[in-house]
Amino acid sequence: MLTTLFNHRSIRKYKNTPISETDLHEILEAGTRASTTGNMQLYSIIVTRDEEMKKNLAPTHFNQPMVMQAPVLLTFCADINRFNKWCNNRNAEPGYDNFLWFTNAAIDAMLVAQNCCIAAESKGLGICYLGTTTYTADKMIDILKLPKGVIPITAVVIGHPDHNPGLTDRLPLKAVVHYETYKDYSNEDINKLYADKEALESTKQLLIENKKETLAQIFTDNRYKKSDNIHFSTVFFKVLKDQGFFNQ
Ligand SMILES: Cc1cc2nc3c(=O)[nH]c(=O)nc-3n(C[C@H](O)[C@H](O)[C@H](O)COP(=O)(O)O)c2cc1C
């Protein structure tokens, strides 16, 4: 298990080899062993293997090539719809159409997603998350026919790797772990904690390619710009309302 975890790196090129039914079934079963809020399993997983469905979904993932390459695309959704129906059919009044329960369902969806990823990786398969899911959730809802109470949270491609990238860097443990209480960061701490990342050869290359002065500017000005964030946030906020998570 630890070897699998320590060898994780996202795979962005896939062979054209299918995943066996047995492997997919086991990955999904392992996924559903994840902890969930009150064991309510407030998620649904949509499995996409059909080429036409992948073609429909590809633009919602900004045409990232792995969507068409990988044999399996899993979309993990926060889902209060199924639980609400159970409650309503059992003379129980559900109170889950609010932001708190969107958050709880989103947490459940992410945990099952990560369990599936680890299960897939432990079988030698590659995975990559697709954060584009929250950007275009409105369009995915139509394509995947998601009813009210269901919102896509993340998607993952799974398949046989067709490249072998190295591990990506991480901040040192002391940058992200606080013992007992949070210790806020001084400017000096920030300088030290980000020094190794900033000194990487790959960072230097990125600065040249992006014509930027600092790595942080590549995030704020190019990759995750404020104007884009505000746009996609507005869209996602509307999705939450339309899907019935803000009824009170
Ligand atoms: C929620 C989430 C969304 C992500 N979205 C994308 C994506 O849309 N495209 C992509 O190529 N990688 C995506 N990634 C992968 C990250 O870029 C990757 O995990 C990070 O750079 C660390 O690299 P590693 O996974 O190889 O260790 C995403 C990861 C997460 C957790």
The ligand as a Gaussian input file, in Angstrom:
#p B3LYP/6-31G(d) Opt

LIG

0 1
 C       -9.079000      17.865000      -7.960000
 C       -7.956000      17.726000      -8.954000
 C       -8.131000      18.179000     -10.246000
 C       -7.125000      18.006000     -11.202000
 N       -7.357000      18.374000     -12.496000
 C       -6.438000      18.089000     -13.459000
 C       -6.726000      18.359000     -14.821000
 O       -7.802000      18.850000     -15.179000
 N       -5.775000      18.040000     -15.724000
 C       -4.576000      17.494000     -15.387000
 O       -3.770000      17.220000     -16.282000
 N       -4.287000      17.212000     -14.090000
 C       -5.190000      17.493000     -13.123000
 N       -4.936000      17.179000     -11.812000
 C       -3.657000      16.552000     -11.451000
 C       -2.740000      17.548000     -10.741000
 O       -2.231000      18.474000     -11.661000
 C       -1.615000      16.735000     -10.085000
 O       -2.174000      15.884000      -9.118000
 C       -0.575000      17.638000      -9.418000
 O        0.081000      18.427000     -10.372000
 C        0.467000      16.792000      -8.692000
 O        1.067000      15.898000      -9.603000
 P        1.008000      14.318000      -9.397000
 O       -0.413000      13.892000      -9.298000
 O        1.671000      13.763000     -10.632000
 O        1.768000      14.014000      -8.152000
 C       -5.901000      17.385000     -10.829000
 C       -5.739000      16.938000      -9.523000
 C       -6.756000      17.100000      -8.594000
 C       -6.576000      16.555000      -7.202000

